[in-house]
């Protein structure tokens, strides 16, 4: 599994989910607090060599993961509906 420090952005149905592996220590708070249970461990390693996370299309872009992350390793950008 590669140790990554550049941000990884996923385009999901409702939002853009960006993880910064270089900041993620793998605490799992985002997984625990996600109301849709759509955040899972990924194959990309974080800062301590622990897995970072990724989301799936069940993500509603609520931002709870971004707000709960103690290391500011997640950014959620909600898509604008036209």
mmCIF file of the N, C-alpha and C atoms, coordinates in Angstrom:
data_MODEL
# 
_entry.id   MODEL 
# 
loop_
_atom_site.group_PDB 
_atom_site.id 
_atom_site.type_symbol 
_atom_site.label_atom_id 
_atom_site.label_alt_id 
_atom_site.label_comp_id 
_atom_site.label_asym_id 
_atom_site.label_entity_id 
_atom_site.label_seq_id 
_atom_site.pdbx_PDB_ins_code 
_atom_site.Cartn_x 
_atom_site.Cartn_y 
_atom_site.Cartn_z 
_atom_site.occupancy 
_atom_site.B_iso_or_equiv 
_atom_site.pdbx_formal_charge 
_atom_site.auth_seq_id 
_atom_site.auth_comp_id 
_atom_site.auth_asym_id 
_atom_site.auth_atom_id 
_atom_site.pdbx_PDB_model_num 
ATOM 1   N N  . UNK A 1 1  ? 0.847   -1.185 0.000   1.00 0.00 ? 1  UNK A N  1 
ATOM 2   C CA . UNK A 1 1  ? 0.000   0.000  0.000   1.00 0.00 ? 1  UNK A CA 1 
ATOM 3   C C  . UNK A 1 1  ? 0.890   1.245  0.000   1.00 0.00 ? 1  UNK A C  1 
ATOM 4   N N  . UNK A 1 2  ? 0.595   2.172  -0.903  1.00 0.00 ? 2  UNK A N  1 
ATOM 5   C CA . UNK A 1 2  ? 1.460   3.344  -1.035  1.00 0.00 ? 2  UNK A CA 1 
ATOM 6   C C  . UNK A 1 2  ? 1.197   4.395  0.043   1.00 0.00 ? 2  UNK A C  1 
ATOM 7   N N  . UNK A 1 3  ? 2.259   5.033  0.491   1.00 0.00 ? 3  UNK A N  1 
ATOM 8   C CA . UNK A 1 3  ? 2.152   6.161  1.408   1.00 0.00 ? 3  UNK A CA 1 
ATOM 9   C C  . UNK A 1 3  ? 1.976   7.403  0.544   1.00 0.00 ? 3  UNK A C  1 
ATOM 10  N N  . UNK A 1 4  ? 0.829   8.066  0.659   1.00 0.00 ? 4  UNK A N  1 
ATOM 11  C CA . UNK A 1 4  ? 0.494   9.202  -0.204  1.00 0.00 ? 4  UNK A CA 1 
ATOM 12  C C  . UNK A 1 4  ? 0.375   10.479 0.602   1.00 0.00 ? 4  UNK A C  1 
ATOM 13  N N  . UNK A 1 5  ? 0.851   11.570 0.051   1.00 0.00 ? 5  UNK A N  1 
ATOM 14  C CA . UNK A 1 5  ? 0.718   12.851 0.717   1.00 0.00 ? 5  UNK A CA 1 
ATOM 15  C C  . UNK A 1 5  ? -0.028  13.878 -0.121  1.00 0.00 ? 5  UNK A C  1 
ATOM 16  N N  . UNK A 1 6  ? -0.353  13.550 -1.362  1.00 0.00 ? 6  UNK A N  1 
ATOM 17  C CA . UNK A 1 6  ? -1.135  14.491 -2.147  1.00 0.00 ? 6  UNK A CA 1 
ATOM 18  C C  . UNK A 1 6  ? -2.626  14.199 -1.941  1.00 0.00 ? 6  UNK A C  1 
ATOM 19  N N  . UNK A 1 7  ? -3.455  15.248 -1.994  1.00 0.00 ? 7  UNK A N  1 
ATOM 20  C CA . UNK A 1 7  ? -4.889  15.048 -1.765  1.00 0.00 ? 7  UNK A CA 1 
ATOM 21  C C  . UNK A 1 7  ? -5.504  14.131 -2.812  1.00 0.00 ? 7  UNK A C  1 
ATOM 22  N N  . UNK A 1 8  ? -6.499  13.366 -2.382  1.00 0.00 ? 8  UNK A N  1 
ATOM 23  C CA . UNK A 1 8  ? -7.249  12.489 -3.292  1.00 0.00 ? 8  UNK A CA 1 
ATOM 24  C C  . UNK A 1 8  ? -8.708  12.933 -3.262  1.00 0.00 ? 8  UNK A C  1 
ATOM 25  N N  . UNK A 1 9  ? -9.228  13.364 -4.402  1.00 0.00 ? 9  UNK A N  1 
ATOM 26  C CA . UNK A 1 9  ? -10.608 13.829 -4.491  1.00 0.00 ? 9  UNK A CA 1 
ATOM 27  C C  . UNK A 1 9  ? -11.447 12.825 -5.255  1.00 0.00 ? 9  UNK A C  1 
ATOM 28  N N  . UNK A 1 10 ? -12.589 12.497 -4.662  1.00 0.00 ? 10 UNK A N  1 
ATOM 29  C CA . UNK A 1 10 ? -13.557 11.623 -5.313  1.00 0.00 ? 10 UNK A CA 1 
ATOM 30  C C  . UNK A 1 10 ? -14.770 12.464 -5.690  1.00 0.00 ? 10 UNK A C  1 
ATOM 31  N N  . UNK A 1 11 ? -15.203 12.355 -6.947  1.00 0.00 ? 11 UNK A N  1 
ATOM 32  C CA . UNK A 1 11 ? -16.447 13.014 -7.338  1.00 0.00 ? 11 UNK A CA 1 
ATOM 33  C C  . UNK A 1 11 ? -17.587 12.038 -7.071  1.00 0.00 ? 11 UNK A C  1 
ATOM 34  N N  . UNK A 1 12 ? -18.450 12.410 -6.146  1.00 0.00 ? 12 UNK A N  1 
ATOM 35  C CA . UNK A 1 12 ? -19.587 11.583 -5.771  1.00 0.00 ? 12 UNK A CA 1 
ATOM 36  C C  . UNK A 1 12 ? -20.863 12.226 -6.306  1.00 0.00 ? 12 UNK A C  1 
ATOM 37  N N  . UNK A 1 13 ? -21.992 11.573 -6.130  1.00 0.00 ? 13 UNK A N  1 
ATOM 38  C CA . UNK A 1 13 ? -23.253 12.094 -6.650  1.00 0.00 ? 13 UNK A CA 1 
ATOM 39  C C  . UNK A 1 13 ? -23.586 13.481 -6.109  1.00 0.00 ? 13 UNK A C  1 
ATOM 40  N N  . UNK A 1 14 ? -23.396 13.689 -4.813  1.00 0.00 ? 14 UNK A N  1 
ATOM 41  C CA . UNK A 1 14 ? -23.835 14.940 -4.197  1.00 0.00 ? 14 UNK A CA 1 
ATOM 42  C C  . UNK A 1 14 ? -22.695 15.898 -3.847  1.00 0.00 ? 14 UNK A C  1 
ATOM 43  N N  . UNK A 1 15 ? -21.453 15.419 -3.909  1.00 0.00 ? 15 UNK A N  1 
ATOM 44  C CA . UNK A 1 15 ? -20.350 16.257 -3.443  1.00 0.00 ? 15 UNK A CA 1 
ATOM 45  C C  . UNK A 1 15 ? -19.010 15.777 -3.988  1.00 0.00 ? 15 UNK A C  1 
ATOM 46  N N  . UNK A 1 16 ? -17.980 16.565 -3.669  1.00 0.00 ? 16 UNK A N  1 
ATOM 47  C CA . UNK A 1 16 ? -16.598 16.164 -3.891  1.00 0.00 ? 16 UNK A CA 1 
ATOM 48  C C  . UNK A 1 16 ? -16.014 15.872 -2.513  1.00 0.00 ? 16 UNK A C  1 
ATOM 49  N N  . UNK A 1 17 ? -15.498 14.661 -2.339  1.00 0.00 ? 17 UNK A N  1 
ATOM 50  C CA . UNK A 1 17 ? -14.917 14.215 -1.077  1.00 0.00 ? 17 UNK A CA 1 
ATOM 51  C C  . UNK A 1 17 ? -13.406 14.197 -1.259  1.00 0.00 ? 17 UNK A C  1 
ATOM 52  N N  . UNK A 1 18 ? -12.704 15.037 -0.510  1.00 0.00 ? 18 UNK A N  1 
ATOM 53  C CA . UNK A 1 18 ? -11.237 15.086 -0.605  1.00 0.00 ? 18 UNK A CA 1 
ATOM 54  C C  . UNK A 1 18 ? -10.631 14.650 0.715   1.00 0.00 ? 18 UNK A C  1 
ATOM 55  N N  . UNK A 1 19 ? -9.709  13.699 0.615   1.00 0.00 ? 19 UNK A N  1 
ATOM 56  C CA . UNK A 1 19 ? -8.948  13.252 1.790   1.00 0.00 ? 19 UNK A CA 1 
ATOM 57  C C  . UNK A 1 19 ? -7.498  13.692 1.588   1.00 0.00 ? 19 UNK A C  1 
ATOM 58  N N  . UNK A 1 20 ? -6.903  14.177 2.644   1.00 0.00 ? 20 UNK A N  1 
ATOM 59  C CA . UNK A 1 20 ? -5.492  14.552 2.649   1.00 0.00 ? 20 UNK A CA 1 
ATOM 60  C C  . UNK A 1 20 ? -4.756  13.489 3.464   1.00 0.00 ? 20 UNK A C  1 
ATOM 61  N N  . UNK A 1 21 ? -4.253  12.433 2.804   1.00 0.00 ? 21 UNK A N  1 
ATOM 62  C CA . UNK A 1 21 ? -3.612  11.327 3.531   1.00 0.00 ? 21 UNK A CA 1 
ATOM 63  C C  . UNK A 1 21 ? -2.459  11.770 4.420   1.00 0.00 ? 21 UNK A C  1 
ATOM 64  N N  . UNK A 1 22 ? -1.764  12.828 4.031   1.00 0.00 ? 22 UNK A N  1 
ATOM 65  C CA . UNK A 1 22 ? -0.647  13.329 4.823   1.00 0.00 ? 22 UNK A CA 1 
ATOM 66  C C  . UNK A 1 22 ? -1.072  13.911 6.160   1.00 0.00 ? 22 UNK A C  1 
ATOM 67  N N  . UNK A 1 23 ? -2.365  14.156 6.321   1.00 0.00 ? 23 UNK A N  1 
ATOM 68  C CA . UNK A 1 23 ? -2.898  14.649 7.591   1.00 0.00 ? 23 UNK A CA 1 
ATOM 69  C C  . UNK A 1 23 ? -3.666  13.576 8.360   1.00 0.00 ? 23 UNK A C  1 
ATOM 70  N N  . UNK A 1 24 ? -4.154  12.564 7.646   1.00 0.00 ? 24 UNK A N  1 
ATOM 71  C CA . UNK A 1 24 ? -4.998  11.525 8.251   1.00 0.00 ? 24 UNK A CA 1 
ATOM 72  C C  . UNK A 1 24 ? -4.164  10.567 9.101   1.00 0.00 ? 24 UNK A C  1 
ATOM 73  N N  . UNK A 1 25 ? -4.540  10.451 10.381  1.00 0.00 ? 25 UNK A N  1 
ATOM 74  C CA . UNK A 1 25 ? -3.815  9.530  11.253  1.00 0.00 ? 25 UNK A CA 1 
ATOM 75  C C  . UNK A 1 25 ? -4.566  8.214  11.448  1.00 0.00 ? 25 UNK A C  1 
ATOM 76  N N  . UNK A 1 26 ? -5.712  8.072  10.782  1.00 0.00 ? 26 UNK A N  1 
ATOM 77  C CA . UNK A 1 26 ? -6.447  6.812  10.841  1.00 0.00 ? 26 UNK A CA 1 
ATOM 78  C C  . UNK A 1 26 ? -7.208  6.602  12.126  1.00 0.00 ? 26 UNK A C  1 
ATOM 79  N N  . UNK A 1 27 ? -7.731  7.674  12.717  1.00 0.00 ? 27 UNK A N  1 
ATOM 80  C CA . UNK A 1 27 ? -8.430  7.541  14.004  1.00 0.00 ? 27 UNK A CA 1 
ATOM 81  C C  . UNK A 1 27 ? -9.813  6.914  13.864  1.00 0.00 ? 27 UNK A C  1 
ATOM 82  N N  . UNK A 1 28 ? -10.441 7.063  12.689  1.00 0.00 ? 28 UNK A N  1 
ATOM 83  C CA . UNK A 1 28 ? -11.744 6.444  12.455  1.00 0.00 ? 28 UNK A CA 1 
ATOM 84  C C  . UNK A 1 28 ? -12.950 7.220  12.955  1.00 0.00 ? 28 UNK A C  1 
ATOM 85  N N  . UNK A 1 29 ? -12.753 8.428  13.480  1.00 0.00 ? 29 UNK A N  1 
ATOM 86  C CA . UNK A 1 29 ? -13.894 9.215  13.952  1.00 0.00 ? 29 UNK A CA 1 
ATOM 87  C C  . UNK A 1 29 ? -14.883 9.499  12.836  1.00 0.00 ? 29 UNK A C  1 
ATOM 88  N N  . UNK A 1 30 ? -14.393 9.757  11.635  1.00 0.00 ? 30 UNK A N  1 
ATOM 89  C CA . UNK A 1 30 ? -15.277 10.046 10.501  1.00 0.00 ? 30 UNK A CA 1 
ATOM 90  C C  . UNK A 1 30 ? -16.146 8.835  10.163  1.00 0.00 ? 30 UNK A C  1 
ATOM 91  N N  . UNK A 1 31 ? -15.559 7.646  10.226  1.00 0.00 ? 31 UNK A N  1 
ATOM 92  C CA . UNK A 1 31 ? -16.312 6.419  9.957   1.00 0.00 ? 31 UNK A CA 1 
ATOM 93  C C  . UNK A 1 31 ? -17.389 6.233  11.021  1.00 0.00 ? 31 UNK A C  1 
ATOM 94  N N  . UNK A 1 32 ? -17.021 6.472  12.269  1.00 0.00 ? 32 UNK A N  1 
ATOM 95  C CA . UNK A 1 32 ? -17.929 6.286  13.399  1.00 0.00 ? 32 UNK A CA 1 
ATOM 96  C C  . UNK A 1 32 ? -19.114 7.257  13.352  1.00 0.00 ? 32 UNK A C  1 
ATOM 97  N N  . UNK A 1 33 ? -18.873 8.500  12.948  1.00 0.00 ? 33 UNK A N  1 
ATOM 98  C CA . UNK A 1 33 ? -19.905 9.542  13.005  1.00 0.00 ? 33 UNK A CA 1 
ATOM 99  C C  . UNK A 1 33 ? -20.715 9.715  11.726  1.00 0.00 ? 33 UNK A C  1 
ATOM 100 N N  . UNK A 1 34 ? -20.323 9.099  10.632  1.00 0.00 ? 34 UNK A N  1 
ATOM 101 C CA . UNK A 1 34 ? -21.030 9.259  9.354   1.00 0.00 ? 34 UNK A CA 1 
ATOM 102 C C  . UNK A 1 34 ? -22.455 8.712  9.462   1.00 0.00 ? 34 UNK A C  1 
ATOM 103 N N  . UNK A 1 35 ? -23.480 9.565  9.223   1.00 0.00 ? 35 UNK A N  1 
ATOM 104 C CA . UNK A 1 35 ? -24.859 9.100  9.358   1.00 0.00 ? 35 UNK A CA 1 
ATOM 105 C C  . UNK A 1 35 ? -25.276 8.104  8.266   1.00 0.00 ? 35 UNK A C  1 
ATOM 106 N N  . UNK A 1 36 ? -24.589 8.117  7.125   1.00 0.00 ? 36 UNK A N  1 
ATOM 107 C CA . UNK A 1 36 ? -24.916 7.205  6.020   1.00 0.00 ? 36 UNK A CA 1 
ATOM 108 C C  . UNK A 1 36 ? -24.006 5.973  5.993   1.00 0.00 ? 36 UNK A C  1 
ATOM 109 N N  . UNK A 1 37 ? -23.032 5.919  6.886   1.00 0.00 ? 37 UNK A N  1 
ATOM 110 C CA . UNK A 1 37 ? -22.072 4.799  6.946   1.00 0.00 ? 37 UNK A CA 1 
ATOM 111 C C  . UNK A 1 37 ? -21.426 4.541  5.581   1.00 0.00 ? 37 UNK A C  1 
ATOM 112 N N  . UNK A 1 38 ? -21.059 5.632  4.916   1.00 0.00 ? 38 UNK A N  1 
ATOM 113 C CA . UNK A 1 38 ? -20.508 5.509  3.566   1.00 0.00 ? 38 UNK A CA 1 
ATOM 114 C C  . UNK A 1 38 ? -18.994 5.739  3.511   1.00 0.00 ? 38 UNK A C  1 
ATOM 115 N N  . UNK A 1 39 ? -18.360 5.952  4.665   1.00 0.00 ? 39 UNK A N  1 
ATOM 116 C CA . UNK A 1 39 ? -16.905 6.137  4.707   1.00 0.00 ? 39 UNK A CA 1 
ATOM 117 C C  . UNK A 1 39 ? -16.261 4.832  5.158   1.00 0.00 ? 39 UNK A C  1 
ATOM 118 N N  . UNK A 1 40 ? -15.264 4.404  4.400   1.00 0.00 ? 40 UNK A N  1 
ATOM 119 C CA . UNK A 1 40 ? -14.579 3.143  4.685   1.00 0.00 ? 40 UNK A CA 1 
ATOM 120 C C  . UNK A 1 40 ? -13.067 3.353  4.623   1.00 0.00 ? 40 UNK A C  1 
ATOM 121 N N  . UNK A 1 41 ? -12.324 2.398  5.144   1.00 0.00 ? 41 UNK A N  1 
ATOM 122 C CA . UNK A 1 41 ? -10.861 2.436  5.060   1.00 0.00 ? 41 UNK A CA 1 
ATOM 123 C C  . UNK A 1 41 ? -10.449 2.242  3.609   1.00 0.00 ? 41 UNK A C  1 
ATOM 124 N N  . UNK A 1 42 ? -9.393  2.933  3.188   1.00 0.00 ? 42 UNK A N  1 
ATOM 125 C CA . UNK A 1 42 ? -8.908  2.800  1.812   1.00 0.00 ? 42 UNK A CA 1 
ATOM 126 C C  . UNK A 1 42 ? -7.550  2.100  1.799   1.00 0.00 ? 42 UNK A C  1 
ATOM 127 N N  . UNK A 1 43 ? -7.034  1.889  0.609   1.00 0.00 ? 43 UNK A N  1 
ATOM 128 C CA . UNK A 1 43 ? -5.713  1.272  0.460   1.00 0.00 ? 43 UNK A CA 1 
ATOM 129 C C  . UNK A 1 43 ? -4.581  2.289  0.540   1.00 0.00 ? 43 UNK A C  1 
ATOM 130 N N  . UNK A 1 44 ? -4.925  3.579  0.596   1.00 0.00 ? 44 UNK A N  1 
ATOM 131 C CA . UNK A 1 44 ? -3.920  4.634  0.695   1.00 0.00 ? 44 UNK A CA 1 
ATOM 132 C C  . UNK A 1 44 ? -3.566  4.861  2.158   1.00 0.00 ? 44 UNK A C  1 
ATOM 133 N N  . UNK A 1 45 ? -2.287  4.848  2.446   1.00 0.00 ? 45 UNK A N  1 
ATOM 134 C CA . UNK A 1 45 ? -1.838  5.007  3.822   1.00 0.00 ? 45 UNK A CA 1 
ATOM 135 C C  . UNK A 1 45 ? -1.741  6.469  4.218   1.00 0.00 ? 45 UNK A C  1 
ATOM 136 N N  . UNK A 1 46 ? -2.061  6.729  5.475   1.00 0.00 ? 46 UNK A N  1 
ATOM 137 C CA . UNK A 1 46 ? -1.983  8.078  6.017   1.00 0.00 ? 46 UNK A CA 1 
ATOM 138 C C  . UNK A 1 46 ? -0.632  8.351  6.637   1.00 0.00 ? 46 UNK A C  1 
ATOM 139 N N  . UNK A 1 47 ? -0.573  9.414  7.404   1.00 0.00 ? 47 UNK A N  1 
ATOM 140 C CA . UNK A 1 47 ? 0.678   9.945  7.925   1.00 0.00 ? 47 UNK A CA 1 
ATOM 141 C C  . UNK A 1 47 ? 1.446   8.959  8.811   1.00 0.00 ? 47 UNK A C  1 
ATOM 142 N N  . UNK A 1 48 ? 0.759   8.116  9.555   1.00 0.00 ? 48 UNK A N  1 
ATOM 143 C CA . UNK A 1 48 ? 1.444   7.164  10.439  1.00 0.00 ? 48 UNK A CA 1 
ATOM 144 C C  . UNK A 1 48 ? 1.527   5.761  9.844   1.00 0.00 ? 48 UNK A C  1 
ATOM 145 N N  . UNK A 1 49 ? 1.250   5.649  8.551   1.00 0.00 ? 49 UNK A N  1 
ATOM 146 C CA . UNK A 1 49 ? 1.270   4.339  7.907   1.00 0.00 ? 49 UNK A CA 1 
ATOM 147 C C  . UNK A 1 49 ? 0.009   3.545  8.160   1.00 0.00 ? 49 UNK A C  1 
ATOM 148 N N  . UNK A 1 50 ? -0.996  4.189  8.712   1.00 0.00 ? 50 UNK A N  1 
ATOM 149 C CA . UNK A 1 50 ? -2.299  3.570  8.912   1.00 0.00 ? 50 UNK A CA 1 
ATOM 150 C C  . UNK A 1 50 ? -3.186  3.918  7.722   1.00 0.00 ? 50 UNK A C  1 
ATOM 151 N N  . UNK A 1 51 ? -4.221  3.134  7.437   1.00 0.00 ? 51 UNK A N  1 
ATOM 152 C CA . UNK A 1 51 ? -5.078  3.439  6.293   1.00 0.00 ? 51 UNK A CA 1 
ATOM 153 C C  . UNK A 1 51 ? -5.794  4.781  6.453   1.00 0.00 ? 51 UNK A C  1 
ATOM 154 N N  . UNK A 1 52 ? -5.926  5.496  5.342   1.00 0.00 ? 52 UNK A N  1 
ATOM 155 C CA . UNK A 1 52 ? -6.783  6.670  5.321   1.00 0.00 ? 52 UNK A CA 1 
ATOM 156 C C  . UNK A 1 52 ? -8.168  6.196  4.853   1.00 0.00 ? 52 UNK A C  1 
ATOM 157 N N  . UNK A 1 53 ? -9.061  7.117  4.546   1.00 0.00 ? 53 UNK A N  1 
ATOM 158 C CA . UNK A 1 53 ? -10.446 6.743  4.239   1.00 0.00 ? 53 UNK A CA 1 
ATOM 159 C C  . UNK A 1 53 ? -10.858 7.184  2.848   1.00 0.00 ? 53 UNK A C  1 
ATOM 160 N N  . UNK A 1 54 ? -11.998 6.662  2.419   1.00 0.00 ? 54 UNK A N  1 
ATOM 161 C CA . UNK A 1 54 ? -12.653 7.080  1.189   1.00 0.00 ? 54 UNK A CA 1 
ATOM 162 C C  . UNK A 1 54 ? -14.154 6.949  1.394   1.00 0.00 ? 54 UNK A C  1 
ATOM 163 N N  . UNK A 1 55 ? -14.928 7.565  0.499   1.00 0.00 ? 55 UNK A N  1 
ATOM 164 C CA . UNK A 1 55 ? -16.385 7.529  0.622   1.00 0.00 ? 55 UNK A CA 1 
ATOM 165 C C  . UNK A 1 55 ? -16.984 6.879  -0.616  1.00 0.00 ? 55 UNK A C  1 
ATOM 166 N N  . UNK A 1 56 ? -18.261 6.504  -0.520  1.00 0.00 ? 56 UNK A N  1 
ATOM 167 C CA . UNK A 1 56 ? -18.955 5.973  -1.689  1.00 0.00 ? 56 UNK A CA 1 
ATOM 168 C C  . UNK A 1 56 ? -20.134 6.882  -2.046  1.00 0.00 ? 56 UNK A C  1 
ATOM 169 N N  . UNK A 1 57 ? -20.875 6.528  -3.088  1.00 0.00 ? 57 UNK A N  1 
ATOM 170 C CA . UNK A 1 57 ? -21.937 7.388  -3.596  1.00 0.00 ? 57 UNK A CA 1 
ATOM 171 C C  . UNK A 1 57 ? -23.141 7.530  -2.667  1.00 0.00 ? 57 UNK A C  1 
ATOM 172 N N  . UNK A 1 58 ? -23.150 6.821  -1.548  1.00 0.00 ? 58 UNK A N  1 
ATOM 173 C CA . UNK A 1 58 ? -24.209 7.048  -0.561  1.00 0.00 ? 58 UNK A CA 1 
ATOM 174 C C  . UNK A 1 58 ? -23.991 8.359  0.193   1.00 0.00 ? 58 UNK A C  1 
ATOM 175 N N  . UNK A 1 59 ? -22.810 8.957  0.019   1.00 0.00 ? 59 UNK A N  1 
ATOM 176 C CA . UNK A 1 59 ? -22.471 10.211 0.690   1.00 0.00 ? 59 UNK A CA 1 
ATOM 177 C C  . UNK A 1 59 ? -23.459 11.307 0.283   1.00 0.00 ? 59 UNK A C  1 
ATOM 178 N N  . UNK A 1 60 ? -23.982 12.021 1.282   1.00 0.00 ? 60 UNK A N  1 
ATOM 179 C CA . UNK A 1 60 ? -24.918 13.115 1.030   1.00 0.00 ? 60 UNK A CA 1 
ATOM 180 C C  . UNK A 1 60 ? -24.237 14.478 1.179   1.00 0.00 ? 60 UNK A C  1 
ATOM 181 N N  . UNK A 1 61 ? -22.952 14.489 1.441   1.00 0.00 ? 61 UNK A N  1 
ATOM 182 C CA . UNK A 1 61 ? -22.206 15.739 1.548   1.00 0.00 ? 61 UNK A CA 1 
ATOM 183 C C  . UNK A 1 61 ? -22.576 16.565 2.766   1.00 0.00 ? 61 UNK A C  1 
ATOM 184 N N  . UNK A 1 62 ? -22.954 15.910 3.860   1.00 0.00 ? 62 UNK A N  1 
ATOM 185 C CA . UNK A 1 62 ? -23.418 16.627 5.053   1.00 0.00 ? 62 UNK A CA 1 
ATOM 186 C C  . UNK A 1 62 ? -22.290 17.365 5.771   1.00 0.00 ? 62 UNK A C  1 
ATOM 187 N N  . UNK A 1 63 ? -21.045 16.883 5.614   1.00 0.00 ? 63 UNK A N  1 
ATOM 188 C CA . UNK A 1 63 ? -19.898 17.558 6.205   1.00 0.00 ? 63 UNK A CA 1 
ATOM 189 C C  . UNK A 1 63 ? -19.582 17.158 7.639   1.00 0.00 ? 63 UNK A C  1 
ATOM 190 N N  . UNK A 1 64 ? -20.313 16.211 8.198   1.00 0.00 ? 64 UNK A N  1 
ATOM 191 C CA . UNK A 1 64 ? -20.035 15.785 9.574   1.00 0.00 ? 64 UNK A CA 1 
ATOM 192 C C  . UNK A 1 64 ? -18.611 15.246 9.684   1.00 0.00 ? 64 UNK A C  1 
ATOM 193 N N  . UNK A 1 65 ? -18.176 14.475 8.706   1.00 0.00 ? 65 UNK A N  1 
ATOM 194 C CA . UNK A 1 65 ? -16.818 13.920 8.731   1.00 0.00 ? 65 UNK A CA 1 
ATOM 195 C C  . UNK A 1 65 ? -15.773 15.031 8.732   1.00 0.00 ? 65 UNK A C  1 
ATOM 196 N N  . UNK A 1 66 ? -16.005 16.034 7.918   1.00 0.00 ? 66 UNK A N  1 
ATOM 197 C CA . UNK A 1 66 ? -15.087 17.174 7.848   1.00 0.00 ? 66 UNK A CA 1 
ATOM 198 C C  . UNK A 1 66 ? -15.028 17.896 9.187   1.00 0.00 ? 66 UNK A C  1 
ATOM 199 N N  . UNK A 1 67 ? -16.172 18.078 9.811   1.00 0.00 ? 67 UNK A N  1 
ATOM 200 C CA . UNK A 1 67 ? -16.232 18.808 11.080  1.00 0.00 ? 67 UNK A CA 1 
ATOM 201 C C  . UNK A 1 67 ? -15.678 18.014 12.257  1.00 0.00 ? 67 UNK A C  1 
ATOM 202 N N  . UNK A 1 68 ? -15.809 16.683 12.228  1.00 0.00 ? 68 UNK A N  1 
ATOM 203 C CA . UNK A 1 68 ? -15.379 15.843 13.361  1.00 0.00 ? 68 UNK A CA 1 
ATOM 204 C C  . UNK A 1 68 ? -13.884 15.511 13.282  1.00 0.00 ? 68 UNK A C  1 
ATOM 205 N N  . UNK A 1 69 ? -13.297 15.610 12.091  1.00 0.00 ? 69 UNK A N  1 
ATOM 206 C CA . UNK A 1 69 ? -11.886 15.227 11.913  1.00 0.00 ? 69 UNK A CA 1 
ATOM 207 C C  . UNK A 1 69 ? -10.974 16.144 12.720  1.00 0.00 ? 69 UNK A C  1 
ATOM 208 N N  . UNK A 1 70 ? -10.229 15.589 13.686  1.00 0.00 ? 70 UNK A N  1 
ATOM 209 C CA . UNK A 1 70 ? -9.356  16.421 14.522  1.00 0.00 ? 70 UNK A CA 1 
ATOM 210 C C  . UNK A 1 70 ? -8.123  16.937 13.782  1.00 0.00 ? 70 UNK A C  1 
ATOM 211 N N  . UNK A 1 71 ? -7.867  16.407 12.594  1.00 0.00 ? 71 UNK A N  1 
ATOM 212 C CA . UNK A 1 71 ? -6.659  16.775 11.864  1.00 0.00 ? 71 UNK A CA 1 
ATOM 213 C C  . UNK A 1 71 ? -6.929  17.537 10.568  1.00 0.00 ? 71 UNK A C  1 
ATOM 214 N N  . UNK A 1 72 ? -8.191  17.913 10.335  1.00 0.00 ? 72 UNK A N  1 
ATOM 215 C CA . UNK A 1 72 ? -8.572  18.655 9.116   1.00 0.00 ? 72 UNK A CA 1 
ATOM 216 C C  . UNK A 1 72 ? -8.138  17.913 7.851   1.00 0.00 ? 72 UNK A C  1 
ATOM 217 N N  . UNK A 1 73 ? -8.278  16.585 7.868   1.00 0.00 ? 73 UNK A N  1 
ATOM 218 C CA . UNK A 1 73 ? -7.821  15.755 6.757   1.00 0.00 ? 73 UNK A CA 1 
ATOM 219 C C  . UNK A 1 73 ? -8.896  15.528 5.694   1.00 0.00 ? 73 UNK A C  1 
ATOM 220 N N  . UNK A 1 74 ? -10.126 15.999 5.941   1.00 0.00 ? 74 UNK A N  1 
ATOM 221 C CA . UNK A 1 74 ? -11.229 15.785 4.999   1.00 0.00 ? 74 UNK A CA 1 
ATOM 222 C C  . UNK A 1 74 ? -11.813 17.129 4.608   1.00 0.00 ? 74 UNK A C  1 
ATOM 223 N N  . UNK A 1 75 ? -12.100 17.268 3.308   1.00 0.00 ? 75 UNK A N  1 
ATOM 224 C CA . UNK A 1 75 ? -12.808 18.455 2.814   1.00 0.00 ? 75 UNK A CA 1 
ATOM 225 C C  . UNK A 1 75 ? -13.998 17.979 1.979   1.00 0.00 ? 75 UNK A C  1 
ATOM 226 N N  . UNK A 1 76 ? -15.171 18.514 2.289   1.00 0.00 ? 76 UNK A N  1 
ATOM 227 C CA . UNK A 1 76 ? -16.374 18.194 1.530   1.00 0.00 ? 76 UNK A CA 1 
ATOM 228 C C  . UNK A 1 76 ? -16.815 19.449 0.803   1.00 0.00 ? 76 UNK A C  1 
ATOM 229 N N  . UNK A 1 77 ? -16.990 19.324 -0.498  1.00 0.00 ? 77 UNK A N  1 
ATOM 230 C CA . UNK A 1 77 ? -17.518 20.428 -1.304  1.00 0.00 ? 77 UNK A CA 1 
ATOM 231 C C  . UNK A 1 77 ? -18.820 19.947 -1.922  1.00 0.00 ? 77 UNK A C  1 
ATOM 232 N N  . UNK A 1 78 ? -19.926 20.473 -1.433  1.00 0.00 ? 78 UNK A N  1 
ATOM 233 C CA . UNK A 1 78 ? -21.244 20.072 -1.912  1.00 0.00 ? 78 UNK A CA 1 
ATOM 234 C C  . UNK A 1 78 ? -21.445 20.582 -3.334  1.00 0.00 ? 78 UNK A C  1 
ATOM 235 N N  . UNK A 1 79 ? -22.026 19.727 -4.196  1.00 0.00 ? 79 UNK A N  1 
ATOM 236 C CA . UNK A 1 79 ? -22.304 20.128 -5.572  1.00 0.00 ? 79 UNK A CA 1 
ATOM 237 C C  . UNK A 1 79 ? -23.493 21.093 -5.593  1.00 0.00 ? 79 UNK A C  1 
ATOM 238 N N  . UNK A 1 80 ? -23.414 22.059 -6.469  1.00 0.00 ? 80 UNK A N  1 
ATOM 239 C CA . UNK A 1 80 ? -24.497 23.023 -6.624  1.00 0.00 ? 80 UNK A CA 1 
ATOM 240 C C  . UNK A 1 80 ? -25.522 22.449 -7.582  1.00 0.00 ? 80 UNK A C  1 
ATOM 241 N N  . UNK A 1 81 ? -26.771 22.467 -7.145  1.00 0.00 ? 81 UNK A N  1 
ATOM 242 C CA . UNK A 1 81 ? -27.847 21.967 -8.021  1.00 0.00 ? 81 UNK A CA 1 
ATOM 243 C C  . UNK A 1 81 ? -28.286 23.095 -8.937  1.00 0.00 ? 81 UNK A C  1 
ATOM 244 N N  . UNK A 1 82 ? -28.369 22.812 -10.237 1.00 0.00 ? 82 UNK A N  1 
ATOM 245 C CA . UNK A 1 82 ? -28.806 23.843 -11.199 1.00 0.00 ? 82 UNK A CA 1 
ATOM 246 C C  . UNK A 1 82 ? -30.248 23.612 -11.589 1.00 0.00 ? 82 UNK A C  1 
# 
